[in-house]
Amino acid sequence: MNITEERIVALAPNSNAVTNAKKISKSGGFVKLYKSGDNTFIYGECSGSGKNNYITSVDFIDENNPVFRCSCPSRQFPCKHGIAILFEYLASKKFEECEIPADINEKRQKKADSNEAKVKREESGESKKPDKAAAVKKMKKQLEGMDLAEKFINEVISRGISSLGGSSKASYEDLSKQLGDYYLPEPQNIVKSIVINIKQMSNDTNTACNEILKSVIKLRSVIKKGRAFLSHKIEKGEIPVENDPLLEAIGFTWQLSQLKEIGLCRQNAELVELSFDMDYDDARKEYIDTGWWIDLQTGEISKKENFRPIKALKYVKQDDTCFDVVMTPELYLYPGDINRRIRWDSFDIRKITGSDIKKIIDYAAGDINALLKSVKNHIKNPLSPDMVTVIFKYESIVSDGDRLYAKCADVFVELDDIAKENLTVLPEADVMTAQIHVKNGVIYARPLSLITQNQIIRLRY
């Protein structure tokens, strides 16, 4: 078992679970500790608030995907007791040797049989065939929803954005709820965002109107392209599973097996996190943990997102920043051509080295003009994000009154206001990770991290 404090923290659902687990371990919460002779299984009895001790175990038969079990009533996974027993092992507490329980062996065998059957199906081409009739029925329903959304767009345009509000807010809220019945989660979120900004018009009319306009343009583009895409698929009787970012814009939910099937899976990837932040999406009613990662083999910058709905906040593991190199046997990539979303199922970690940082610096763009031109071309697409995350080399941070710039040869890239307090006190660096965006026709860079020859300095706002 490869148990380190870094890995324990990575396995924990949130920082509170780590804090509470350490308290349990330090206070002697475990009254009995056991481990198998082959060191693939540990379990123990932990005193708690219940009448009987909690039985807690961790099965490392698949070292990259340990299985946690506990008899406590917590719905958090893994619970604090599961994390605590790992701290017990890390602290070299005495574990008595034991046989692996019969029920654990049975569960192991069932999983092994299931994996073997899956491999045989894939090798023989007997994988479950998708239901074309159901897919066509769903796409027809989505087209109905797009007709409904288009009526909304036409009404907004005919009335004029500045005149929105009043009694119309209630009807727009009803529409956003209705779109949920048409398998269109992303268009639904765009309408929700419009409703939120309508409510904000009395506080800041200009900002709210600009946000509504951007949402209207995006929704109209989704409807136009989505309708053509779905109509073509229905006509051909095809299942819409392909490398096209439009699928996510419509609201398609990808399974990892589907990404692998169409070739969006990279083997034995090593990644370093350049920046991490957490934001709240009012339209979605959920927190989004976002990590920006660079692939050490390709230099591609991708985002790893963790969605935590308010309704299920207690039960969804919160991501946190990672300072090590993540090594994953299978890296899944979502469709797209820049800042693609990524996921992985299993992983291991190692310490970051100087050669890793050198690789990152080598990947940084040196031609700032070519970089900005490429970013602007991406931002022009209504379905693309408003900001593009990049890494580029710069010479220095210079000031011009109240403004800060990154000097890149003869080009000065203006830095977002949000960056000022951080950058004036940080050491000099060679490379910047930043989100490039355009505001009122001016290109801005929002720094996310600075990279020196020996460290990555993450900026949190």
C-alpha positions in Angstrom: 0.0 0.0 0.0 1.4 3.4 -1.0 0.0 5.6 1.8 1.4 9.1 2.1 -0.2 12.2 3.7 -0.5 13.7 0.3 -2.5 10.7 -1.0 -4.7 10.6 2.1 -5.6 14.3 1.6 -6.3 13.5 -2.1 -8.7 10.7 -1.1 -10.5 12.7 1.5 -13.9 14.3 0.6 -12.9 17.7 2.0 -10.5 19.4 4.4 -12.9 18.9 7.4 -12.8 15.2 7.0 -9.0 15.3 7.1 -9.0 17.5 10.3 -11.6 15.2 12.0 -9.7 12.1 10.9 -6.4 13.4 12.4 -8.3 14.1 15.7 -9.6 10.6 15.8 -6.2 9.1 15.2 -4.4 11.3 17.7 -7.0 10.7 20.4 -6.8 7.0 20.1 -10.2 6.5 18.6 -9.3 3.1 17.2 -9.4 0.4 19.8 -8.4 -2.4 17.5 -6.4 -2.4 14.3 -5.8 -5.3 11.8 -4.1 -5.9 8.5 -3.9 -8.8 6.1 -0.6 -10.6 5.6 -0.3 -9.3 2.0 -0.9 -5.7 3.1 -3.8 -5.2 0.8 -6.5 -4.9 3.5 -6.8 -3.0 6.7 -9.6 -2.6 9.1 -10.3 -1.6 12.7 -12.9 -0.8 15.4 -13.3 2.8 16.1 -15.3 4.2 19.1 -17.9 6.8 18.2 -21.2 8.3 19.4 -23.1 5.0 18.8 -23.5 2.2 21.3 -21.2 -0.1 19.3 -17.8 0.5 17.8 -17.8 1.4 14.1 -16.2 -1.2 11.8 -14.0 0.6 9.3 -12.0 -1.0 6.5 -10.0 0.0 3.4 -9.4 -2.6 0.6 -6.3 -2.0 -1.5 -6.6 -5.0 -3.9 -6.8 -2.3 -6.6 -4.1 0.1 -5.3 -5.2 2.9 -7.5 -8.9 2.6 -6.4 -9.1 1.8 -2.7 -12.5 0.7 -1.5 -13.7 2.3 1.8 -16.3 0.7 4.0 -17.6 1.8 7.4 -20.6 0.9 9.6 -21.1 4.5 10.8 -24.2 6.4 9.7 -22.4 9.1 7.8 -23.3 9.6 4.1 -20.0 11.3 3.4 -17.7 9.1 1.4 -15.2 8.2 2.4 -16.1 9.0 6.0 -13.8 10.5 8.6 -13.2 7.0 10.1 -12.0 5.7 6.7 -9.5 8.6 6.4 -8.5 8.2 10.1 -7.5 4.5 9.7 -5.1 5.6 6.9 -3.5 8.1 9.3 -3.2 5.2 11.8 -1.3 3.2 9.2 0.8 6.2 8.2 1.7 6.7 11.9 3.0 3.1 12.0 0.5 2.1 14.7 0.5 -1.6 15.6 -1.8 -3.6 13.3 -2.4 -7.2 14.2 -2.2 -9.6 11.3 -5.5 -11.2 10.2 -7.2 -13.2 7.5 -9.2 -11.3 4.9 -12.9 -11.6 5.9 -15.0 -14.0 3.8 -17.4 -11.3 2.7 -14.5 -9.1 1.4 -13.1 -12.1 -0.6 -16.6 -12.6 -2.1 -16.9 -8.9 -3.1 -13.4 -9.1 -4.6 -14.4 -12.1 -6.6 -17.6 -10.6 -7.9 -15.7 -7.5 -9.0 -13.1 -9.6 -10.7 -15.7 -11.7 -12.5 -17.5 -8.5 -13.6 -14.3 -7.0 -15.0 -13.5 -10.3 -16.8 -16.9 -10.5 -18.4 -16.6 -6.9 -19.5 -13.3 -7.6 -21.2 -14.7 -10.6 -22.9 -17.6 -8.7 -24.3 -15.3 -6.0 -25.6 -13.0 -8.5 -27.2 -15.8 -10.3 -28.9 -17.6 -7.2 -30.0 -20.6 -8.1 -27.8 -20.8 -4.7 -26.0 -24.3 -3.5 -25.3 -25.7 -1.8 -28.4 -27.1 1.7 -27.9 -30.9 2.0 -28.3 -31.3 4.0 -31.5 -35.1 4.3 -31.1 -34.7 5.8 -27.7 -31.9 8.1 -28.9 -34.1 9.4 -31.8 -37.0 9.9 -29.4 -34.8 12.0 -27.1 -33.4 14.1 -29.9 -37.0 14.9 -31.2 -37.9 16.0 -27.7 -34.7 18.2 -27.6 -35.8 19.8 -30.9 -39.2 20.6 -29.3 -37.3 22.3 -26.5 -35.2 24.3 -28.9 -38.4 25.6 -30.5 -39.6 26.8 -27.1 -36.2 28.5 -26.4 -36.3 30.2 -29.8 -39.7 31.7 -29.0 -38.1 33.1 -25.9 -35.1 34.6 -27.8 -37.4 36.2 -30.3 -39.5 37.8 -27.6 -36.4 39.2 -25.9 -35.2 40.6 -29.1 -38.5 42.1 -30.1 -39.1 43.7 -26.7 -35.6 44.9 -26.3 -33.2 43.9 -23.5 -33.5 47.2 -21.6 -37.3 46.8 -21.3 -37.2 43.3 -19.7 -38.4 42.9 -16.2 -41.6 43.3 -14.3 -44.2 40.6 -14.8 -42.2 39.0 -17.6 -39.6 37.6 -15.0 -42.1 35.1 -13.7 -42.9 33.7 -17.2 -39.1 33.5 -18.0 -38.6 31.6 -14.8 -41.3 29.1 -15.8 -39.6 28.7 -19.2 -36.3 27.8 -17.6 -38.1 25.1 -15.5 -39.9 23.8 -18.6 -36.6 23.3 -20.5 -35.6 20.7 -17.9 -38.3 18.5 -19.4 -36.6 18.6 -22.9 -33.2 17.2 -22.0 -31.5 20.6 -22.6 -29.6 21.3 -19.3 -27.1 23.8 -20.8 -29.7 25.9 -22.7 -31.8 25.8 -19.5 -28.8 27.2 -17.5 -28.4 30.0 -20.1 -32.1 31.0 -19.6 -31.6 30.8 -15.9 -28.6 33.2 -16.2 -30.7 35.6 -18.2 -33.4 35.6 -15.5 -30.8 36.3 -12.9 -29.4 39.2 -14.8 -33.0 40.6 -15.4 -33.3 40.7 -11.6 -30.0 42.6 -11.4 -31.0 45.3 -13.9 -32.3 47.6 -11.2 -28.8 47.6 -9.5 -26.5 47.8 -12.5 -28.4 48.2 -15.8 -25.4 48.3 -18.1 -23.6 45.3 -16.7 -26.8 43.3 -16.6 -27.8 44.2 -20.2 -24.3 43.2 -21.4 -24.5 39.9 -19.7 -28.0 39.3 -21.1 -26.9 40.1 -24.6 -24.0 37.7 -24.4 -26.3 35.0 -23.1 -28.9 35.7 -25.9 -26.1 35.4 -28.6 -24.9 32.1 -27.1 -28.3 30.6 -26.8 -29.2 31.6 -30.3 -26.0 30.0 -31.6 -26.7 26.8 -29.6 -30.3 26.6 -31.0 -29.2 27.2 -34.6 -26.3 24.7 -34.6 -28.0 22.3 -32.3 -31.1 22.1 -34.4 -29.1 21.4 -37.6 -27.0 18.8 -35.8 -30.0 16.9 -34.2 -32.1 17.0 -37.4 -29.2 15.4 -39.4 -28.8 12.7 -36.8 -32.5 11.9 -36.7 -32.6 11.8 -40.5 -29.7 9.4 -40.6 -30.8 7.4 -37.5 -27.4 7.9 -35.9 -26.5 8.0 -32.2 -24.9 11.4 -31.4 -21.7 10.2 -29.9 -18.7 12.0 -31.6 -15.9 14.4 -31.0 -18.0 17.6 -31.2 -18.1 20.2 -28.4 -21.6 21.1 -29.6 -22.9 18.0 -27.7 -22.0 19.5 -24.3 -23.4 22.9 -25.4 -26.7 21.1 -25.9 -26.3 19.2 -22.6 -25.1 15.8 -23.5 -23.7 13.9 -20.5 -20.7 11.9 -21.4 -19.7 8.5 -20.0 -16.0 7.7 -19.7 -16.5 4.6 -21.8 -18.0 6.7 -24.6 -15.0 9.1 -24.6 -12.7 6.1 -24.8 -14.7 4.6 -27.6 -14.2 7.7 -29.8 -10.5 8.0 -29.1 -10.6 10.7 -26.4 -8.5 8.8 -23.9 -4.7 9.3 -23.4 -2.6 6.5 -21.8 -0.1 7.0 -18.9 -0.5 10.8 -18.6 1.4 13.0 -16.2 -0.1 16.3 -15.2 0.7 19.3 -13.0 -1.9 21.7 -11.6 -1.1 25.3 -12.5 -4.0 26.9 -10.6 -7.0 26.0 -8.6 -10.1 28.0 -7.6 -13.7 27.5 -6.5 -16.7 29.5 -7.7 -20.4 29.5 -7.3 -22.7 29.3 -10.3 -26.0 30.9 -9.4 -27.8 29.6 -12.5 -26.8 26.0 -11.8 -27.1 26.4 -8.0 -23.8 24.6 -7.5 -20.2 25.2 -6.6 -17.6 24.4 -9.2 -14.1 23.4 -8.2 -11.8 24.1 -11.2 -8.2 23.0 -11.5 -6.1 24.1 -14.5 -3.7 21.3 -15.5 -0.8 21.1 -17.9 0.0 17.7 -19.5 3.8 17.1 -19.2 3.9 15.1 -22.4 2.0 17.5 -24.7 1.9 20.9 -23.0 -1.9 21.1 -23.4 -3.7 23.1 -20.7 -7.0 21.5 -19.6 -9.5 22.0 -16.9 -10.7 19.5 -14.3 -14.1 20.5 -13.0 -15.9 19.1 -10.0 -19.6 20.1 -9.7 -21.1 20.2 -6.2 -24.9 21.0 -6.2 -26.2 22.9 -3.2 -28.7 20.2 -2.6 -26.0 17.5 -2.3 -23.2 19.6 -0.9 -22.7 17.3 2.1 -22.2 14.2 0.0 -20.0 15.4 -2.9 -16.3 15.4 -2.4 -14.7 18.8 -2.7 -11.6 19.1 -4.8 -8.5 20.9 -3.6 -5.3 22.2 -5.0 -2.6 19.6 -5.7 1.2 20.4 -5.5 2.4 17.1 -6.8 2.5 15.4 -10.3 -0.6 13.3 -10.9 0.1 10.1 -12.9 -3.0 8.4 -14.3 -3.1 5.3 -16.5 -6.1 6.7 -18.5 -6.7 10.4 -19.0 -10.2 11.1 -20.5 -10.6 14.3 -22.6 -13.9 15.9 -23.5 -14.5 17.2 -27.0 -13.1 20.6 -27.8 -10.0 22.3 -29.3 -8.8 24.4 -26.4 -8.8 24.1 -22.6 -10.7 20.8 -22.8 -12.3 19.4 -19.8 -10.5 16.3 -18.4 -11.2 13.5 -16.0 -9.5 10.4 -14.6 -10.7 7.5 -12.6 -7.5 6.2 -10.9 -4.2 8.0 -10.2 -1.0 8.0 -8.3 1.2 10.9 -7.3 4.9 11.8 -7.1 6.8 14.8 -6.1 7.3 17.5 -8.7 10.9 17.9 -9.9 13.0 20.7 -11.4 12.9 18.9 -14.8 9.1 19.0 -14.6 9.1 22.7 -14.1 11.6 23.1 -16.9 9.2 21.3 -19.2 6.4 23.6 -18.3 8.6 26.7 -18.9 9.6 25.3 -22.3 5.9 24.9 -23.2 5.1 28.5 -22.5 4.4 30.6 -25.5 7.2 33.0 -26.6 5.4 34.8 -29.4 2.8 36.8 -27.6 1.3 38.3 -30.8 0.6 34.8 -32.3 -0.8 33.7 -28.9 -3.2 36.6 -28.6 -4.3 36.3 -32.2 -5.2 32.6 -31.6 -7.1 33.4 -28.4 -9.1 36.1 -30.1 -10.2 33.7 -32.8 -11.4 31.3 -30.1 -13.3 33.9 -28.1 -15.2 35.1 -31.3 -17.0 31.7 -31.3 -20.2 32.2 -29.3 -20.0 28.6 -28.0 -16.4 29.1 -26.7 -15.7 30.3 -23.2 -15.2 34.1 -22.5 -11.7 33.4 -21.2 -8.9 31.2 -22.5 -6.3 29.9 -20.1 -2.7 30.0 -21.5 0.9 30.1 -20.3 3.3 32.6 -21.8 6.8 34.0 -21.2 7.3 37.6 -20.0 10.2 39.8 -19.1 8.8 41.9 -16.2 5.7 43.4 -14.6 5.6 47.2 -15.3 3.4 49.9 -13.9 1.8 52.9 -15.7 0.0 54.8 -13.0 -2.9 52.6 -11.8 -2.3 50.0 -14.5 -0.1 46.9 -14.6 1.3 45.2 -17.7 3.2 42.1 -18.5 6.1 43.2 -20.7 6.7 40.6 -23.5 9.4 42.0 -25.7 7.8 45.0 -27.4 4.2 44.0 -26.4 2.6 45.1 -23.2 -0.4 42.9 -22.0 -2.6 44.7 -19.5 -3.3 42.8 -16.4 -6.7 42.5 -14.8 -7.4 44.8 -11.9 -7.9 41.8 -9.7 -4.1 41.0 -10.0 -2.6 44.2 -8.7 -2.3 43.4 -4.9 -0.7 40.0 -5.6 1.8 40.9 -8.2 3.5 43.8 -6.4 4.8 41.6 -3.6 5.7 38.4 -5.5 9.2 37.4 -6.7 10.2 37.8 -10.3 9.2 34.9 -12.5 9.7 33.7 -16.1 6.3 32.4 -17.1 2.7 33.4 -16.3 -0.4 31.3 -16.4 -3.3 33.6 -17.2 -6.8 33.8 -18.5 -7.0 36.0 -21.5 -10.3 37.9 -22.1 -11.5 40.9 -23.9 -13.4 43.7 -22.2 -14.6 46.8 -24.1 -12.3 45.9 -27.0 -9.2 45.7 -24.7 -7.3 42.4 -24.2 -6.6 41.6 -20.5 -4.7 38.9 -18.8 -6.0 37.6 -15.4 -2.9 36.0 -13.8 -3.5 32.6 -12.2 0.0 31.6 -11.3 3.6 32.6 -11.8 6.3 30.0 -12.6 9.9 30.5 -11.6 12.8 28.2 -12.3 12.0 26.2 -9.2 8.4 26.7 -8.1 4.8 27.4 -9.2 3.3 30.3 -7.3 -0.5 29.9 -7.3 -2.6 33.1 -7.1 -5.9 32.8 -5.3 -8.5 35.5 -5.4 
